[in-house]
Amino acid sequence: MGWASWTTAAVFTGRGGVNTVEAGVITGELAVHTTWADDQAQVAVQYSGASDWFTMAGSPVPCRTEEESRRLHEAVVEAVRTGAAAGLPSLTLPLD
């Protein structure tokens, strides 16, 4: 069993923001946080300087390895920058 997490701060949302479970679409400067454990990744976003985290729409998702979850985190950061009410992006993962 593994565990890992990543946080990328000061990510500005593109036009249309990011879709969250708790607050709907949010926009502005956000931190993006991904936690990987038990073969799944959970992604949350937070307004810079705030204390509340919001679950990104589509989270959690299956992730078999730490490497896959790192790639997911990088794709999520890019999706947030793109905006358009971003949810979790789909990754093409290699088959075993």
Secondary structure, DSSP 8 states (H G I E B T S, - for coil): --EEEEEEEEEE--TT-EEETTTEEE-SEEEEEEEEETTEEEEEEEETT-S--EEBTT-SEE--SHHHHHHHHHHHHHHHHH-SSB----------
